[in-house]
Structure formats: C-alpha cells, structure tokens
Amino acid sequence: MCMGEKTKEHVVVIGGGGTGAATAYDLCQRGYRVTVFEQGELTCGSTGRHHGLLHSGARYAVNDADVARECIQEVHILLKIAPESIEPNRGVFIALSEEELSFRDEFMNACETAGIENRSVDGETLRRMEPNLSPDCLGGIIVPDGTLDAFRLPMYFFAGAQELGAVIRNFTRVTGFRMRGGTITGVHVRDLRTGRDETVGCDFVINTAGAWAGVIAEMADVDLPITPAPGTMLAHKGRLVNMIIERLRPATDGDILVPQRNLSIIGATQWHGKGPDDCEVPDKDVEVLMKAAVEMVPKFAELPYQKAWAAVRPLTGRADNEADGRELSREFAAQNHAESDGVQGMISVTGGKATTLRSMAEKTVDMFCSLAGDDTVCRSAEAPLPDYRRFYTASESRMRYGA
Ligand SMILES: Cc1cc2nc3c(=O)[nH]c(=O)nc-3n(C[C@H](O)[C@H](O)[C@H](O)COP(=O)(O)OP(=O)(O)OC[C@H]3O[C@@H](n4cnc5c(N)ncnc54)[C@H](O)[C@@H]3O)c2cc1C
C-alpha cells in the first residue's frame, strides 16, 4: 500500500450490492478516494433479490447471541439513518403446535439476553391482530422485525458515497488485476456497454462481490473459502398480514412470510448450487414454500401467483453438498489476503446479511485502516444518510445516467 496524504489514496470497491455501497460510503467518510465497479445495474446481485426481512436478531437469538445483538443494534441505527427504507411493522414468531409453544421460554430468554424487545401474545389476541393467521395458531412472540426495501437501503449508501465524491461505475466488470510483485496496483475492467477495456490504478481493493467474491479472488491467484448457497423465494399478489410471520422453532426452510408492499413473500430454501450464477429455481422448492406459507396463512393459496426466484448467499467456508452448506455459519468475515495468501492490497468480504451491511462495512474499513496505519473512526452510524433519491437526481448522477 502506498500511503501518502490520506485523501490521495484510492480504494477500488468491487461489487455494487449493499455491502459495496456501505463500504464505499464508510471509506469516503474517512477521507479516501473511492471507485466502485459493478458489472450489472447497482443491486442486481443478491441485494436486489432477497425477501426484505429487517432482522431484529430474534431469529438468531437462541443460537448466536452476538449476531442477534448486532442485528438489533443495526435496526436502531438504520431506522435513524435510512428511515424510508424500512417499514417498522414488527414480526411475530407463531406456534402452530404444543411442541412449538414449548420453545417460547427459551426463545424469549434468548431475546432478552440479546436486548431484543419481545412480548408473548395468546392465539386469540393474535388472530384479532392478524385475522388471516391459521386457526391452529396457539400464540406467538412479537419482536421488532421489519420489512426492508432491498433497493432503497443500498441506494441511501450510494447517494451518501456519491455526495462525498465516490465514482460509481455500473455495467463495468472487473476482469483481472494489475500486480507488481505480490501487490495489487490496479484493476483491469471492461465497460460492458461499449466493450472498452481499461486499467485503473489503485492503492487497495475491497472485494465485496458477494457470491462472486471467490471468482474475484481467483483473479489474484487467491483461493477464498466461500460457498455460494442459493435459496428460493415465492411471491403471491396481495397482502394478507401486516407483521412478518415466522415460525417459533429452530430456523428451517419456508419459515419467513414477509408482507412487502402489496405482495406476500415466503422464503426461503437452500440448495447446493453449481456457482454464483446458479439461480434456476428447483420445481420442488415452489411446492415446499407453498405448503409452508399455507400452514401459517391459509389464504396464501388463494392469492394469484406472482413469481418464484432465487438469490445466492455468499457463505463463509467451504461445503461440497447441501447438508454441509446448511452447517456453515451465516456470519460475516473479512479476509486480509496479505496475511492469508501473501497477496498485498486486497480484503475480501464473505457472509453476513443485508440487515447488517453497515456494520460489515465498518469492520471491513476498520481492518483496512489498521493496515494503513490510520486511526480515523467510523462515523456511518451517526447522522442520517442523504435521501436515496439523490443518487439519481444529483447532477453528477444525471450525467452518468444520461437523464
Ligand atoms: C434466499 C435469500 C434470502 C435472503 N433474505 C434476506 C433477508 O430477508 N434479510 C437480510 O438481511 N438478508 C437476506 N439475505 C442475505 C442477503 O441477500 C445478502 O447477505 C446480501 O444481499 C449480500 O449483499 P452483497 O452486497 O454482499 O452481495 P451482492 O448483492 O450479490 O453484490 C455483489 C455484486 O458484485 C457484482 N460483481 C460480481 N462480479 C463482479 C465483477 N467481476 N466486476 C464487477 N462487479 C461484480 C455482482 O453483480 C453483484 O451485484 C438473503 C439471502 C438469500 C440467498
């Protein structure tokens, strides 16, 4: 890394999803010059394809108190800095059997420990609040989950980064690295609209290419432990509930039903994919998800079909089959390739979730700053981001988008 005056250092962020957006914003706030390269439209990867649950952390509270604590902390921060990307409609974990109901105390205690507000409600009261819930519902726990707008949230961060001078180049694919000795000194890119190739020099690269992070790492002859794990979601037209409905039991396929504007989305499954582009929905998934939705909200079956689609999780670690993939943690990891592989100038990010994009960026940029000998602290949680619409209306953006 050639670290001179702070504003002179140039960091390339690869990937224009939520993680790349939050990373670019954090870097700009700490005074770095930033260029983001995204091979498609911004948010076209898993960021624009997930079902939009803002995790309060309740889902993780029993098995992973740290992740649960991180989620609830981020919920409070995002409500403050990106308010229009969230519908604070709450979630309820429902019990459809005595066995599920017996999980209640353990679940509530774990929420308590993680600092997640929770309230137990009996079946009758719950059905008054959500009349389309199954008549089998024996009760549930209400928690501060929410519906997340998968596009608006990252666009808030892109607007913030752009306002602080980041250059954001969509439809521009990174095709390789310029190396000097064992150090990355630039990226080779292709503008997919013009076919033009160029090399852009930089001091450091942050690889936030999601499920493609392993492909990017390979370009620098680095073997990154990542498993692209796809999952299906199913949307029907119409909104049957206002809260997010989840099952009061250990997490499994099809146990999250998200009301997203006027859609009802049930998700998700997980299978062993062939690679980051493997998004073809297996036929059996639609059946599994339909059955799971109807168990919680029977009228789901009466709504017109809208779409079944898949997104790919960039899980940290390696798995050769579906069972092993399910064992992998959903936790975020940032890997400094100088330490693990002897390649200077790149950090790769894997794992995590859309809800924690800001804290993932904070930890990644902290790691980068400590390598750079820079003690500037993260400020991304402090003040509201600029309106996400500004990404498209600001003059520099209008020029890029040709409006
Ligand atoms: C089924 C499913 C449901 C989920 N539901 C939720 C949920 O409800 N709530 C939640 O918080 N999280 C959810 N997640 C997790 C969430 O979707 C991901 O953690 C998050 O979207 C990852 O964002 P990202 O920016 O890291 O990756 P991505 O959004 O995939 O971004 C990576 C980007 O890199 C770009 N790229 C790749 N190669 C190149 C290249 N060579 N040059 C330039 N650009 C490149 C890609 O085009 C892509 O846009 C879900 C995940 C799945 C699979």
The ligand as an SDF file (V2000), in Angstrom:
LIG
                    3D

 53 58  0  0  0  0  0  0  0  0999 V2000
  -32.7970  -16.5640   -0.3700 C   0  0  0  0  0  0  0  0  0  0  0  0
  -32.1650  -15.4600    0.4040 C   0  0  0  0  0  0  0  0  0  0  0  0
  -32.9410  -14.6340    1.2000 C   0  0  0  0  0  0  0  0  0  0  0  0
  -32.3500  -13.6270    1.9600 C   0  0  0  0  0  0  0  0  0  0  0  0
  -33.1350  -12.8220    2.7160 N   0  0  0  0  0  0  0  0  0  0  0  0
  -32.5900  -11.8510    3.4680 C   0  0  0  0  0  0  0  0  0  0  0  0
  -33.4110  -11.0100    4.2550 C   0  0  0  0  0  0  0  0  0  0  0  0
  -34.6420  -11.1280    4.2300 O   0  0  0  0  0  0  0  0  0  0  0  0
  -32.8070  -10.0750    5.0210 N   0  0  0  0  0  0  0  0  0  0  0  0
  -31.4580   -9.9240    5.0660 C   0  0  0  0  0  0  0  0  0  0  0  0
  -30.9790   -9.0810    5.8210 O   0  0  0  0  0  0  0  0  0  0  0  0
  -30.6460  -10.6740    4.2790 N   0  0  0  0  0  0  0  0  0  0  0  0
  -31.1790  -11.6250    3.4730 C   0  0  0  0  0  0  0  0  0  0  0  0
  -30.3890  -12.3940    2.6680 N   0  0  0  0  0  0  0  0  0  0  0  0
  -28.9420  -12.1410    2.6270 C   0  0  0  0  0  0  0  0  0  0  0  0
  -28.6320  -11.0010    1.6550 C   0  0  0  0  0  0  0  0  0  0  0  0
  -29.3380  -11.1540    0.4520 O   0  0  0  0  0  0  0  0  0  0  0  0
  -27.1390  -10.9490    1.3430 C   0  0  0  0  0  0  0  0  0  0  0  0
  -26.3860  -11.1180    2.5010 O   0  0  0  0  0  0  0  0  0  0  0  0
  -26.7520   -9.6150    0.7310 C   0  0  0  0  0  0  0  0  0  0  0  0
  -27.6760   -9.2560   -0.2580 O   0  0  0  0  0  0  0  0  0  0  0  0
  -25.3640   -9.6950    0.1310 C   0  0  0  0  0  0  0  0  0  0  0  0
  -25.0500   -8.4450   -0.4210 O   0  0  0  0  0  0  0  0  0  0  0  0
  -23.6700   -8.2060   -1.1220 P   0  0  0  0  0  0  0  0  0  0  0  0
  -23.5790   -6.7880   -1.4830 O   0  0  0  0  0  0  0  0  0  0  0  0
  -22.5950   -8.7840   -0.2610 O   0  0  0  0  0  0  0  0  0  0  0  0
  -23.7290   -9.1560   -2.4180 O   0  0  0  0  0  0  0  0  0  0  0  0
  -24.4710   -8.8680   -3.8080 P   0  0  0  0  0  0  0  0  0  0  0  0
  -25.7040   -8.0910   -3.6380 O   0  0  0  0  0  0  0  0  0  0  0  0
  -24.5990  -10.1840   -4.5160 O   0  0  0  0  0  0  0  0  0  0  0  0
  -23.4460   -7.9300   -4.5680 O   0  0  0  0  0  0  0  0  0  0  0  0
  -22.2970   -8.4030   -5.2110 C   0  0  0  0  0  0  0  0  0  0  0  0
  -22.1910   -7.6680   -6.5380 C   0  0  0  0  0  0  0  0  0  0  0  0
  -20.9220   -7.9330   -7.1360 O   0  0  0  0  0  0  0  0  0  0  0  0
  -21.0910   -7.8300   -8.5360 C   0  0  0  0  0  0  0  0  0  0  0  0
  -19.9860   -8.4780   -9.2160 N   0  0  0  0  0  0  0  0  0  0  0  0
  -19.6780   -9.7840   -9.2690 C   0  0  0  0  0  0  0  0  0  0  0  0
  -18.5900   -9.9870  -10.0360 N   0  0  0  0  0  0  0  0  0  0  0  0
  -18.1950   -8.7680  -10.4850 C   0  0  0  0  0  0  0  0  0  0  0  0
  -17.1340   -8.3240  -11.3330 C   0  0  0  0  0  0  0  0  0  0  0  0
  -16.2550   -9.1850  -11.8970 N   0  0  0  0  0  0  0  0  0  0  0  0
  -16.9990   -6.9970  -11.5840 N   0  0  0  0  0  0  0  0  0  0  0  0
  -17.8850   -6.1070  -11.0400 C   0  0  0  0  0  0  0  0  0  0  0  0
  -18.9160   -6.4810  -10.2460 N   0  0  0  0  0  0  0  0  0  0  0  0
  -19.0610   -7.7870   -9.9660 C   0  0  0  0  0  0  0  0  0  0  0  0
  -22.4330   -8.5760   -8.7470 C   0  0  0  0  0  0  0  0  0  0  0  0
  -23.0080   -8.2380   -9.9920 O   0  0  0  0  0  0  0  0  0  0  0  0
  -23.2510   -8.1210   -7.5490 C   0  0  0  0  0  0  0  0  0  0  0  0
  -24.0910   -7.0330   -7.8440 O   0  0  0  0  0  0  0  0  0  0  0  0
  -30.9630  -13.4250    1.8930 C   0  0  0  0  0  0  0  0  0  0  0  0
  -30.1690  -14.2250    1.0650 C   0  0  0  0  0  0  0  0  0  0  0  0
  -30.7720  -15.2370    0.3210 C   0  0  0  0  0  0  0  0  0  0  0  0
  -29.9250  -16.0880   -0.5670 C   0  0  0  0  0  0  0  0  0  0  0  0
  1  2  1  0
  2  3  1  0
  2 52  2  0
  3  4  2  0
  4  5  1  0
  4 50  1  0
  5  6  2  0
  6  7  1  0
  6 13  1  0
  7  8  2  0
  7  9  1  0
  9 10  1  0
 10 11  2  0
 10 12  1  0
 12 13  2  0
 13 14  1  0
 14 15  1  0
 14 50  1  0
 15 16  1  0
 16 17  1  0
 16 18  1  0
 18 19  1  0
 18 20  1  0
 20 21  1  0
 20 22  1  0
 22 23  1  0
 23 24  1  0
 24 25  2  0
 24 26  1  0
 24 27  1  0
 27 28  1  0
 28 29  2  0
 28 30  1  0
 28 31  1  0
 31 32  1  0
 32 33  1  0
 33 34  1  0
 33 48  1  0
 34 35  1  0
 35 36  1  0
 35 46  1  0
 36 37  1  0
 36 45  1  0
 37 38  2  0
 38 39  1  0
 39 40  1  0
 39 45  2  0
 40 41  1  0
 40 42  2  0
 42 43  1  0
 43 44  2  0
 44 45  1  0
 46 47  1  0
 46 48  1  0
 48 49  1  0
 50 51  2  0
 51 52  1  0
 52 53  1  0
M  END
$$$$
